[in-house]
């Protein structure tokens, strides 16, 4: 660690950089594509405008942020690697660096549980979490516990989901006949192996896991590791700062009457503020790389075609999705401030 950190609760450097992504306000746009692969991030970045010059930051923790414009609309690509913890770092730290609305589309690969061919695009309308139950005795078995737990579903933002589907249809190259499935359910897991039913040398007690998941979740189509957590945080974030009571609780074991009234007042006023609060909208496009039924795996040539198409489609969906001006991050001091359209906008203000 090279920089002095200001606050252990939400670590930032003296110049406002968040601890894991390494970015600060003005270096990430309101519209964001998140991917797991650095090569995928760099490939999408090649489709962006030549001006302004792309901002790129690769953090010490392995996160890559690229910010520029697509068709003069500020847009960021954030590569987060794999798994729920990295998705959590991404959503929370970007939100801390951003004013206004936050639009996130996850573009990643997945395994398919149905008979869809590899190369299909799945846009999950909702996602569930399947997690390993660490209280289960995996060494000996356990008659009192189940080895895996399944969450309730969380929905994608319906408007962004629809915009993504439409953009992918419009940008589809004539030569590609790949299916787009938009009424599917995804399951995000905490392991590529045990929680996805793969058989390894570990005693994971997962031989019947996929059959159980398919029986328990109608329309379950894909398995991957990030979408649920992004959807969950998007709908969980209320846009309301914690009261000081939440950070510095009263010293006595019980709340004082005055403290209780302040908390009640905070909650009673939430509905009144909802129309003016920023939101987080999230959707996902999942490229079927592997079929768990046929064991087929996508070819490098197919990946190249699919990433170009889906990357362009996600860029189009985000750039055309309307955000009111008052819910955009301030232009002043941002890395996209130097674009000609924004120069003209500033001159007119």
TORGULUM-837845 format. One line per field, with one value per residue (C-alpha): residue number from 0; residue in one letter; x, y, z. Coordinates in steps of 0.1 Angstrom, whole numbers, always signed. Example, Ala and Ser with C-alpha at 12.3 -4.5 7.8 and 13.67 -1.06 7.14 Angstrom:
i <- c(0 1)
aa <- c(a s)
east <- c(+123 +137)
north <- c(-45 -11)
up <- c(+78 +71)
# end
This chain:
i <- c(0 1 2 3 4 5 6 7 8 9 10 11 12 13 14 15 16 17 18 19 20 21 22 23 24 25 26 27 28 29 30 31 32 33 34 35 36 37 38 39 40 41 42 43 44 45 46 47 48 49 50 51 52 53 54 55 56 57 58 59 60 61 62 63 64 65 66 67 68 69 70 71 72 73 74 75 76 77 78 79 80 81 82 83 84 85 86 87 88 89 90 91 92 93 94 95 96 97 98 99 100 101 102 103 104 105 106 107 108 109 110 111 112 113 114 115 116 117 118 119 120 121 122 123 124 125 126 127 128 129 130 131 132 133 134 135 136 137 138 139 140 141 142 143 144 145 146 147 148 149 150 151 152 153 154 155 156 157 158 159 160 161 162 163 164 165 166 167 168 169 170 171 172 173 174 175 176 177 178 179 180 181 182 183 184 185 186 187 188 189 190 191 192 193 194 195 196 197 198 199 200 201 202 203 204 205 206 207 208 209 210 211 212 213 214 215 216 217 218 219 220 221 222 223 224 225 226 227 228 229 230 231 232 233 234 235 236 237 238 239 240 241 242 243 244 245 246 247 248 249 250 251 252 253 254 255 256 257 258 259 260 261 262 263 264 265 266 267 268 269 270 271 272 273 274 275 276 277 278 279 280 281 282 283 284 285 286 287 288 289 290 291 292 293 294 295 296 297 298 299 300 301 302 303 304 305 306 307 308 309 310 311 312 313 314 315 316 317 318 319 320 321 322 323 324 325 326 327 328 329 330 331 332 333 334 335 336 337 338 339 340 341 342 343 344 345 346 347 348)
aa <- c(x x x x x x x x x x x x x x x x x x x x x x x x x x x x x x x x x x x x x x x x x x x x x x x x x x x x x x x x x x x x x x x x x x x x x x x x x x x x x x x x x x x x x x x x x x x x x x x x x x x x x x x x x x x x x x x x x x x x x x x x x x x x x x x x x x x x x x x x x x x x x x x x x x x x x x x x x x x x x x x x x x x x x x x x x x x x x x x x x x x x x x x x x x x x x x x x x x x x x x x x x x x x x x x x x x x x x x x x x x x x x x x x x x x x x x x x x x x x x x x x x x x x x x x x x x x x x x x x x x x x x x x x x x x x x x x x x x x x x x x x x x x x x x x x x x x x x x x x x x x x x x x x x x x x x x x x x x x x x x x x x x x x x x x x x x x x x x x x x x x x x x x x x x x x x)
east <- c(+0 +15 -11 -23 -59 -84 -112 -112 -150 -148 -111 -101 -68 -62 -72 -104 -94 -113 -93 -98 -108 -83 -106 -121 -150 -149 -131 -162 -193 -230 -233 -211 -203 -188 -169 -147 -120 -94 -92 -130 -128 -100 -120 -150 -129 -117 -153 -154 -148 -112 -118 -114 -85 -96 -88 -75 -66 -54 -55 -32 -61 -66 -95 -94 -115 -116 -137 -143 -173 -193 -211 -203 -220 -197 -193 -171 -159 -149 -133 -138 -126 -148 -172 -195 -168 -154 -190 -195 -163 -173 -209 -201 -169 -183 -214 -191 -174 -205 -232 -266 -280 -259 -266 -248 -249 -230 -215 -201 -199 -221 -228 -262 -285 -309 -305 -296 -265 -232 -230 -265 -271 -291 -305 -318 -350 -341 -313 -311 -280 -268 -243 -224 -237 -205 -224 -228 -203 -188 -163 -188 -222 -249 -285 -295 -283 -285 -252 -264 -288 -309 -321 -352 -350 -340 -352 -332 -343 -371 -365 -328 -334 -358 -334 -306 -327 -337 -301 -288 -315 -306 -268 -269 -246 -266 -243 -251 -281 -274 -304 -313 -333 -347 -372 -347 -336 -300 -283 -251 -229 -201 -179 -172 -170 -190 -220 -222 -224 -190 -173 -138 -116 -134 -164 -188 -221 -233 -240 -278 -274 -282 -313 -324 -319 -338 -367 -368 -364 -387 -370 -336 -312 -277 -251 -223 -209 -218 -252 -273 -250 -252 -290 -292 -271 -289 -323 -310 -294 -319 -299 -303 -272 -271 -280 -252 -270 -262 -225 -222 -248 -258 -235 -263 -277 -311 -320 -330 -365 -349 -328 -358 -377 -349 -348 -385 -384 -357 -378 -411 -396 -382 -412 -414 -378 -381 -388 -357 -332 -307 -312 -290 -304 -289 -292 -271 -261 -247 -228 -233 -198 -206 -235 -238 -262 -241 -207 -201 -177 -176 -147 -123 -137 -173 -161 -146 -178 -200 -180 -179 -217 -226 -201 -216 -251 -243 -227 -257 -282 -263 -256 -293 -308 -321 -308 -322 -294 -298 -290 -257 -223 -210 -190 -165 -133 -144 -121 -148 -150 -128 -151 -163 -201 -195 -174 -203 -227 -206 -204 -242 -247)
north <- c(+0 +33 +59 +71 +59 +83 +61 +24 +22 +31 +32 +61 +78 +115 +124 +104 +71 +41 +12 -17 -2 +27 +52 +85 +107 +118 +87 +65 +73 +67 +41 +10 -23 -48 -79 -105 -107 -81 -90 -86 -51 -41 -54 -34 -3 -4 +3 +36 +71 +81 +114 +120 +97 +68 +69 +36 +26 -9 -11 -29 -52 -63 -42 -24 +7 +22 +54 +74 +80 +60 +81 +111 +95 +90 +54 +31 -5 -21 -55 -71 -107 -134 -140 -123 -105 -87 -78 -63 -43 -30 -19 -3 +15 +28 +40 +59 +76 +85 +111 +105 +73 +42 +19 -15 -42 -73 -90 -124 -160 -188 -224 -235 -261 -265 -276 -241 -243 -228 -192 -183 -151 -153 -121 -133 -116 -127 -145 -167 -174 -210 -211 -238 -244 -241 -256 -289 -316 -322 -348 -371 -361 -345 -358 -324 -300 -295 -290 -261 -232 -214 -178 -161 -146 -109 -93 -73 -38 -43 -11 -18 -54 -45 -19 -45 -70 -45 -33 -68 -75 -43 -49 -85 -91 -107 -137 -146 -167 -171 -173 -145 -157 -130 -148 -170 -173 -174 -189 -173 -195 -190 -217 -227 -262 -274 -250 -257 -295 -303 -335 -331 -349 -331 -346 -319 -338 -322 -351 -343 -305 -295 -317 -302 -266 -273 -288 -260 -230 -229 -215 -219 -217 -205 -208 -182 -163 -126 -116 -122 -101 -72 -74 -78 -47 -27 -33 -31 +4 +30 +61 +73 +79 +62 +84 +91 +68 +39 +47 +60 +41 +54 +44 +29 -5 +9 +37 +70 +83 +111 +87 +65 +95 +104 +69 +68 +102 +90 +60 +78 +103 +78 +75 +113 +113 +83 +102 +125 +99 +84 +47 +17 -2 -35 -60 -88 -105 -139 -157 -194 -208 -243 -267 -288 -312 -320 -310 -289 -259 -228 -224 -194 -183 -183 -163 -136 -132 -133 -108 -83 -85 -85 -58 -35 -43 -34 -1 +8 -1 +20 +50 +53 +47 +80 +96 +131 +157 +163 +127 +126 +129 +165 +174 +195 +176 +144 +125 +130 +168 +175 +161 +186 +181 +188 +219 +232 +223 +241 +272 +273 +272)
up <- c(+0 -12 -2 +32 +39 +54 +68 +77 +73 +36 +27 +4 -3 +5 -31 -30 -46 -35 -21 -45 -79 -75 -92 -79 -89 -125 -137 -141 -161 -152 -180 -173 -189 -165 -178 -162 -190 -196 -233 -236 -219 -243 -273 -264 -258 -294 -304 -285 -298 -306 -287 -259 -254 -233 -196 -183 -148 -137 -99 -77 -68 -104 -115 -148 -155 -190 -195 -226 -249 -274 -300 -277 -247 -216 -208 -188 -190 -157 -156 -123 -127 -112 -83 -58 -38 -68 -80 -45 -47 -81 -73 -39 -50 -83 -65 -41 -70 -89 -87 -103 -118 -123 -153 -153 -179 -171 -202 -194 -203 -188 -188 -201 -185 -214 -250 -263 -286 -276 -289 -278 -259 -228 -212 -178 -166 -130 -111 -80 -58 -52 -24 -6 +29 +51 +80 +62 +71 +36 +50 +65 +52 +74 +78 +94 +68 +31 +12 -10 -4 -30 -27 -39 -74 -80 -112 -138 -143 -168 -189 -192 -199 -228 -242 -242 -260 -287 -292 -297 -323 -342 -341 -350 -380 -409 -409 -373 -365 -328 -306 -281 -251 -229 -206 -188 -152 -142 -111 -98 -77 -52 -69 -105 -93 -63 -65 -103 -99 -113 -101 -87 -62 -34 -17 -26 -23 -55 -79 -80 -76 -112 -113 -80 -93 -125 -105 -80 -104 -135 -166 -151 -180 -171 -145 -138 -108 -108 -121 -90 -68 -92 -94 -56 -49 -75 -59 -24 -28 -17 -25 +11 +32 +65 +95 +119 +143 +121 +121 +157 +178 +212 +240 +261 +252 +244 +221 +236 +227 +208 +188 +180 +168 +145 +130 +126 +109 +85 +74 +73 +48 +24 +1 -3 -16 -40 -73 -69 -57 -80 -89 -99 -129 -138 -166 -181 -213 -210 -238 -237 -238 -224 -226 -194 -212 -243 -228 -259 -256 -278 -303 -303 -336 -322 -292 -313 -334 -303 -283 -311 -316 -279 -271 -298 -286 -250 -260 -281 -253 -227 -249 -260 -226 -214 -181 -172 -171 -134 -128 -146 -130 -131 -162 -145 -136 -154 -178 -206 -201 -231 -258 -284 -276 -240 -248 -268 -240 -214 -237 -239 -202)
# end
